[in-house]
């Protein structure tokens, strides 16, 4: 989506980057087999980043609203809600579905090797009730660097086996999904940030998670099903 961000919004975000400062990016502990230190630092990802909450400024809030419109999701799900906020039909959990914006900087030779934005819990109980990132919105804040494309190496079509590459362009947004319609995670959503050979690259990651299913509600549903089965048996008798 070209011109998703205006020049004013880009300048505001870059000002935030200079004011807040950036630290070495980290990775999830279950993403890679290679050694990761206690802080989550890995040579798999060599960029730097910081986090920006939706409440940081009205400009950041407007970016969240526009992202929700693009994904056709109620923007209220992208904000922090408490017990006094209006209930949203079909959503029992009151935690926001959108994470804080991750502002990322890649200098020359820095990259992020192929990875997924979702993870797999180590236990079945965690899997049943753990939220998952199902959508990623990339927002480019710079252009005219050499390299730095967003690459989808497992992208397949009928014409080529080459990776799909998205060129950074000022203000452009790239939206992709990590979850299939049946709820399974999409292995073909694997992507990478190719190394920058000249210049520097700035972008924003906005990750959106699927709603959490509270364990108590799931147990209640199972009990209701059992009660229904008992009633059916009584009817048969």
Wavefront OBJ file of the C-alpha trace (Angstrom):
o trace
v 0.000 0.000 0.000
v 1.812 3.107 -1.200
v 1.710 6.346 0.820
v 0.207 4.642 3.850
v 2.224 7.057 6.010
v 2.372 10.785 5.328
v 5.669 12.759 5.374
v 4.548 14.414 8.618
v 4.006 11.024 10.277
v 7.371 9.741 9.063
v 9.155 12.835 10.428
v 7.375 12.368 13.761
v 8.447 8.729 14.002
v 12.047 9.543 13.110
v 12.031 12.198 15.833
v 10.888 9.535 18.281
v 13.789 7.318 17.189
v 16.330 10.072 17.875
v 14.721 10.960 21.216
v 14.179 7.470 22.626
v 17.334 5.809 21.326
v 17.654 2.290 19.924
v 18.986 -0.934 21.432
v 20.159 -4.221 19.923
v 17.211 -6.250 18.597
v 16.425 -9.622 20.126
v 14.698 -12.807 18.933
v 12.289 -15.278 20.511
v 13.988 -18.109 22.346
v 12.073 -20.753 20.360
v 12.720 -19.241 16.917
v 16.173 -20.622 16.207
v 18.346 -23.619 16.994
v 21.564 -21.594 17.134
v 22.869 -20.277 20.448
v 21.074 -17.257 21.924
v 22.349 -15.424 24.992
v 20.275 -14.742 28.107
v 19.059 -11.409 26.701
v 17.714 -12.962 23.494
v 20.552 -11.538 21.365
v 21.524 -13.580 18.298
v 23.607 -13.074 15.178
v 20.472 -14.096 13.300
v 19.171 -10.568 13.858
v 21.663 -7.709 13.911
v 19.431 -4.618 13.788
v 18.559 -2.193 16.622
v 15.082 -1.172 17.757
v 12.809 0.524 20.277
v 9.103 0.252 21.146
v 6.422 2.936 20.778
v 3.046 2.618 22.528
v -0.182 3.704 20.870
v -0.707 6.298 23.598
v 2.603 8.032 22.808
v 0.964 10.759 20.700
v -2.151 11.505 18.625
v -0.114 10.844 15.478
v 0.795 7.328 16.621
v -2.845 6.750 17.579
v -3.954 7.723 14.061
v -1.547 5.149 12.583
v -3.182 2.431 14.688
v -6.623 3.536 13.525
v -5.569 3.416 9.877
v -3.996 -0.022 10.368
v -7.249 -1.308 11.882
v -9.181 0.056 8.898
v -6.781 -1.685 6.499
v -7.272 -5.019 8.289
v -11.030 -4.429 8.744
v -10.752 -4.877 12.506
v -12.498 -2.792 15.142
v -9.875 -0.250 16.242
v -11.048 -0.654 19.853
v -9.352 -4.073 19.828
v -6.058 -2.268 19.173
v -6.192 -0.287 22.420
v -5.899 -1.080 26.120
v -9.331 -1.687 27.653
v -10.514 -2.126 31.220
v -13.656 -3.452 32.890
v -15.437 -0.130 32.422
v -14.943 -0.002 28.642
v -17.721 -1.022 26.282
v -17.922 -4.764 25.645
v -17.066 -5.943 22.125
v -19.282 -8.751 20.840
v -17.454 -12.052 20.454
v -14.370 -10.942 22.404
v -14.245 -11.802 26.103
v -10.634 -10.834 26.769
v -9.877 -7.154 27.363
v -6.205 -7.112 26.428
v -5.380 -5.309 23.218
v -4.755 -7.423 20.099
v -2.113 -5.059 18.678
v 1.376 -4.858 20.126
v 3.365 -1.671 20.557
v 4.996 -0.438 17.369
v 8.520 -1.776 16.938
v 10.757 0.857 15.350
v 13.725 -0.865 13.690
v 16.989 0.408 12.202
v 19.332 -1.539 9.914
v 22.800 -0.186 9.208
v 25.210 -1.449 6.537
v 25.602 -5.273 6.656
v 22.793 -5.701 9.196
v 19.981 -8.176 8.473
v 17.386 -10.560 9.882
v 17.632 -14.107 8.541
v 14.488 -16.037 7.480
v 12.040 -16.424 10.370
v 8.368 -16.521 11.301
v 6.550 -13.936 13.394
v 4.642 -16.630 15.296
v 5.983 -19.140 17.778
v 5.064 -22.571 19.078
v 4.559 -23.115 22.843
v 6.433 -25.950 24.453
v 3.362 -27.444 26.166
v -0.104 -28.364 24.930
v -1.841 -26.424 27.719
v 0.005 -23.272 26.636
v -0.898 -23.908 23.004
v -4.623 -24.084 23.785
v -4.708 -20.685 25.463
v -1.757 -18.739 24.064
v -2.360 -15.820 21.761
v -0.577 -15.898 18.380
v 0.530 -13.198 15.985
v -1.658 -13.691 12.927
v -0.906 -10.498 10.942
v 2.131 -8.302 10.362
v 2.097 -4.768 8.995
v 5.453 -3.401 7.832
v 5.767 0.381 7.422
v 8.843 1.648 5.573
v 10.398 4.891 6.825
v 13.291 5.161 4.354
v 14.279 4.313 0.792
v 17.157 4.639 -1.702
v 19.372 2.174 0.188
v 21.073 -0.688 -1.648
v 19.719 -3.990 -0.364
v 17.351 -4.110 2.592
v 14.432 -5.763 0.793
v 11.846 -7.774 2.709
v 12.127 -11.270 1.260
v 9.681 -14.185 1.328
v 11.919 -17.155 0.405
v 9.200 -19.817 0.516
v 6.763 -17.932 -1.673
v 5.592 -20.173 -4.524
v 3.719 -19.529 -7.734
v 3.429 -21.116 -11.153
v 6.083 -18.960 -12.810
v 9.185 -18.887 -10.617
v 10.902 -20.387 -7.602
v 12.677 -17.125 -6.811
v 11.897 -15.424 -3.500
v 9.357 -12.618 -3.458
v 11.120 -9.360 -2.551
v 9.474 -6.107 -1.444
v 11.527 -2.976 -2.061
v 11.513 -0.390 0.760
v 9.691 2.762 -0.303
v 9.059 5.816 1.849
v 5.628 5.566 3.502
v 4.740 2.197 1.937
v 2.959 -0.513 3.937
v 3.201 -4.278 3.425
v 0.555 -6.476 5.064
v 0.827 -10.255 5.307
v -0.780 -12.973 7.407
v 0.869 -15.754 9.411
v -2.285 -17.762 10.054
v -4.430 -19.809 7.690
v -8.242 -19.635 7.667
v -8.430 -22.953 9.516
v -6.373 -21.563 12.422
v -3.118 -23.326 11.595
v 0.024 -21.222 11.254
v 1.272 -20.584 7.711
v 4.815 -21.871 7.231
v 4.994 -20.016 3.909
v 4.837 -16.690 5.769
v 8.529 -17.107 6.534
v 10.354 -13.877 5.662
v 13.678 -12.120 6.029
v 15.192 -8.643 6.080
v 17.978 -8.775 3.516
v 21.277 -7.108 4.419
v 21.784 -3.422 3.684
v 24.821 -2.879 1.434
v 24.747 0.909 1.308
v 22.737 3.499 3.234
v 20.437 2.657 6.148
v 16.953 1.293 6.573
v 14.218 2.325 9.008
v 10.848 0.613 9.347
v 8.054 -0.182 11.771
v 6.622 -3.589 12.648
v 3.031 -3.739 13.862
v 2.038 -7.214 15.018
v -1.607 -8.151 15.560
v -2.552 -11.158 17.675
v -5.640 -13.339 17.588
v -8.046 -13.065 20.552
v -7.277 -15.142 23.621
v -9.700 -17.895 24.628
v -9.837 -17.813 28.455
v -9.349 -21.236 30.009
v -12.395 -20.883 32.285
v -14.641 -20.199 29.299
v -13.262 -23.203 27.439
v -13.904 -25.418 30.454
v -17.441 -24.049 30.777
v -18.107 -24.891 27.136
v -16.893 -28.459 27.703
v -19.173 -28.795 30.738
v -22.111 -27.469 28.734
v -21.405 -30.038 26.029
v -21.326 -32.804 28.643
v -24.654 -31.629 30.056
v -26.172 -31.656 26.575
v -24.917 -35.204 26.037
v -26.508 -36.298 29.327
v -29.826 -34.751 28.299
v -29.683 -36.542 24.960
v -29.077 -39.854 26.718
v -32.073 -39.202 28.972
v -34.204 -38.529 25.934
v -33.102 -41.811 24.368
v -33.960 -43.752 27.508
l 1 2 3 4 5 6 7 8 9 10 11 12 13 14 15 16 17 18 19 20 21 22 23 24 25 26 27 28 29 30 31 32 33 34 35 36 37 38 39 40 41 42 43 44 45 46 47 48 49 50 51 52 53 54 55 56 57 58 59 60 61 62 63 64 65 66 67 68 69 70 71 72 73 74 75 76 77 78 79 80 81 82 83 84 85 86 87 88 89 90 91 92 93 94 95 96 97 98 99 100 101 102 103 104 105 106 107 108 109 110 111 112 113 114 115 116 117 118 119 120 121 122 123 124 125 126 127 128 129 130 131 132 133 134 135 136 137 138 139 140 141 142 143 144 145 146 147 148 149 150 151 152 153 154 155 156 157 158 159 160 161 162 163 164 165 166 167 168 169 170 171 172 173 174 175 176 177 178 179 180 181 182 183 184 185 186 187 188 189 190 191 192 193 194 195 196 197 198 199 200 201 202 203 204 205 206 207 208 209 210 211 212 213 214 215 216 217 218 219 220 221 222 223 224 225 226 227 228 229 230 231 232 233 234 235 236 237
